[in-house]
Amino acid sequence: MSLTTSDTTKSAAPARKRGPDRTHWLFLLPTLIVFTLCIALPAVMGIFFSFTNSVGYGDWDFVGLANYQLMFTDPAIMWSFGFTLGFSAVTVVVTNVIAFLLAVGLTSQIRGRVVLRTVFVIPMVVSPIIIAFVFQFLFARSLPAAAQAVGFGPLESSILADSDLAWISIVIVTAWQAIPGTMLIYIAGLVAIPHDVYEASSIDGAGPWKQLLTITVPLMTGYIVINVILTFKNFLNAYDIIVGLTDGGPGTSTRTVAMTIFSGFTDGDYAYQMATATIFFLITLAIALVQLRLMRRKEK
């Protein structure tokens, strides 16, 4: 039986693309409701109250941009922004460099590398506040006692009490807790590199150091960008480790933006700190968009 022209046209016509059915929406709806109630709605309310003089309860009046104008002339707020960005940048470098070197070592042909991977992952599963309290004891007591025993003057007193050095302890502890997760991503990338590439370079006379610089690092660029984005985002929101170590001290020398914003809930500066949170959100969003653009450019 021969096909008619209409039949041929119908069979050649592309099938209509079906959209998501009701089942998809039913699965999406609970998450959408939780996201709206717990994240989107509080964010919108916070931005709204940043234009008022609210203390978090009771009556309030609109004050326009007064909170924002005051914020940009407040040295404490400006310091918290500077410290947060500076601390995040330094910790990103420390975390990624150490994690990358550990990943290279743990993917090489060494004995016990599986056991070592397990050991290095332990910090990732421990609560940050517990880690902070443990290191607080080490920096405040154990390290000064050891320094006094060997006569090393610079560390005979706790660096947590020194406004010029306290930030170093925060970088050390934050990086120590973040390195395992970063290292696992690097290990996944290193394992995906074909071994034939290294064999070919060895035949051409390339040593381990040259292979690292000319093969490993270029092929790992995508993973490096991903880790930089993830760690920088996490460090911008640093809170619990700093609370456990220094509580923002000495004075306000290690106070982050997150700690400053949270203080508004107890100090009667709710609307003022909501203005701070709004600006911090815009800065974080701008950084995220830049990082996303770099990721897309790298994929091309």
N, C-alpha and C positions, 0 to 999 in steps of 0.2 A: 504494500500500500504506500503510495507516495504522499509526502507531506505537502499540505497547501502552503501558500505564501504566508497566511496569517499564523499558521502553526509554527512555521520556521521563525517568524518574527518574535513570537512569544517565547520560543525556546532559547533564542539568542539574546533576549532581553535580560539584563543582569537582575539577580534577585534583590529585592528590597532589603536594605540593611535594617535589621530589627534593633530597636532601642532596648534599654534595660526594662525588664518586666517588673511586675509588682513584687516578686520575690527579692530582687536586688534592693528595691527601696525598703522593704521590710527589714532586711539585714542592715541597711545603712541608717535607718531611722533612729535606733537607740543610740548609736555613736553620735549622730548629728544632734540629738537632744542633749546628751551629756556635754558635748563640746560647746553648744550654745549656752547652756546654763552655767557651766563651770569656767569657761574661758572667754567666749565672745561677749556675753552679757556683762560680766564683771569688768571687762576691759572697756566697754562702751560707757558703763556707769562711772568708772574711774576717770576717763577723759572728760565726761560731763562735769563731775565734781571738781575737776582741776580749775574750772572757771568760777568756782564759788569760794566762800570762806568757811565751808563745812569742817567740823572737827570729827566727823564720823557719825554723828547722831544729832538729833534735835534740829532746830531751825537753822537756816542758812540763807545767804543772799548772793547774788551774782556779783563778782568783782572783776569780770573781764580777764584781761591779761596780767593782772597785778601779780599773781603767783609766779608767772613766767618771768616777769621783769625782775622780781625779787630774787628768783633762783639764779639768774645769770650774774647777779652782783653778790651772791653769797659765796664766800671763799670756801666754806666747808663743803658745799655742794660741788663746786668746781674741783676741789681736791679729790673728792670721792670719784668723780668722773675720770680725772687724770690717773689716779691710782688704779682704778679698775682696768682701764685700757692698757696702761703700762704693765701691770702685773699679768694681764692676759697675754700680751705680746711676748713677754719674756718666758712665761710658762709654756706657751705654745712651742717656742723654739727648743727649750730644754726637753720637753716631753717627746717631741717628734724626733729629735736627734738621738736621744737615748733609746727610744723604742725602735727606731730603724736599725741602729747598731745591734741591739739585742736580737732583733728578728733575723738579721744577716747571720749572726753567730749561731742562733738556734735552728737555722735551716742548713747549716754547713754539716759536714760529715764529722761530728764529734760524738763521743760516747755520752749516753745519758741525756741526750737532748730532749727526749719526750718527758723525762722526769723534771728537767729544768723548766720546760714550758709550763708544767703544772705548778711548780713552785712560784714562777714569776707571775702567774695569773691570780694567786691568792689575794693580793691587795684589792683586786677588782670586786671581790665578793664580800669584803668587810665594810661595815657601815662607816661613812666618812666621819661622823661625829666621834665614833670610837677611835678611829685612826688619829683624829685631832687630839683627843685627850691623852692617848698613849705618847704621841710625839711631844705634847705639851709637858708631860712629865720628864721626857728625855732631855728636851731643851732647857727646862727650868732647873733640873736637879742632876741627872746623870752626866750630861755633857760638861757642866761646870765642875762637878766633882772629879771627873777624869782629867780635865784641863789643869785643875789645881794639883793633882797627883803628879803630872808630868811637868808642871811649871810653865804651861802655855798661857800666858797672860790674857790675850785677846778673848779667850773663851771661858775665862774663870767666872764671869758673870753671865747670866742668861741673856741671850740675844733677843728674847721676847720682850725684855724690858728696855731695849735700845730702839728708839724710834727710827734710827738710820739703818738698822740691821733686821728688824722684825720681819720685814717683807721677804727676806731671804728664806726664813723658816717656812713662810706660807708657800713660796714657790717650790721648795723642796718637798713638802708634804703633799701639795696638790699634784705635782708631777708624779710623785711616787704612787699615788692612787690612780692616776690616769694612764700611766705607761702601759699596764697590761692590756687594756682594751685597744689602745693604739697599736701595740705590738702585734696583736692577733690579726688586725687588718693588714699590716705589713707582711706578716707571715703568709697570709692567703695570697697576696700579690707575688711574693717571691717564689712560692710553690708553683704558680701559674707560668713562670718564665720557662721556656723550653731549655732543657739541659744542653741541647745541640748547639745553642748559641755560644755557651761557654766553651764547649769542646772546640768549636771552630776558631774562637779567639785564642785559645791555648795553642793551637797549631800555628797561628800567626805570631806567636811569641808574647801574647799579652799575659801579664802577671795578675795576681789577685787584686792588687790595688787599682790597676788600670781597668780591669773588668768591672770593678765596683763603680768607677767613675764614668766609664764609657758605655756600659751595658746595663748594669743594675739600676742605677739612678735614673737614666732616661726612661727605661721601661716601667719604672715605678712612679712616674710623675703623677699619673691619675690617682694612685692611692695616696700619695703625699698630699695632693690638693684636698682629697676627701678628709683625711685626718686633720689637716689644718682647719678646715671648716668646722668639723665636729668639735675639736678641742677648743677652738676660739669661742664658739658659741657657748660651750659648757663653762668656760672660765669667766666669761662675762657675767654669768649668774652665780658666781661663787658666793657661798654663804656659810654653810654648816662647818666646813673645815676652819674658816677664819674665826667663827664664833668660838669654836673649841680651843683654838690656839691663842688668839690675842684678844678676842671680843672687840676688834676694831682698834685696839690700843697698840702702843702707849698713846694716850690721848685719843686722837682720831687719825693717827698716821697710817693705819691699815684698814680704814673703814671703806667698804665698797659701796657702790650705788645701791645694791640690793639691801644692805644693812641700813643705809640711810633712809630708803623708802619704807622699810619695815618699822623703823622707829616712829614714823608718822602715825601709826595705829595706836601708840601708847603715849605719845608726847603732845597730842592735840593738834598735830600738823597734818591732818589727813589730806585736806585739799592741796596744801603746799607740796606734799610728797607725791600726790597724784600728778601734779605738774611735772615733777622730776621723773616719775615713771613714764609719762607720756613722751618726754624728750628722749629718755633712755630707749624706749621702744622704737622711736623713729631712727635713732642712731643704729640700733641693732638691726632694724629692717634694712637700712641703707647698706650696712656691711654684708648682710645676707644676700642682697641683690647683686652686689659687686662680686661676691664669691660665686653665686649662681651663674653670673655672666662668664666668669673665668672657667667654670666647669663646662659650660656649653661650648665655649671657644676651644677648649681642650678636646672635646669630643669630636669636633669638626676636623 
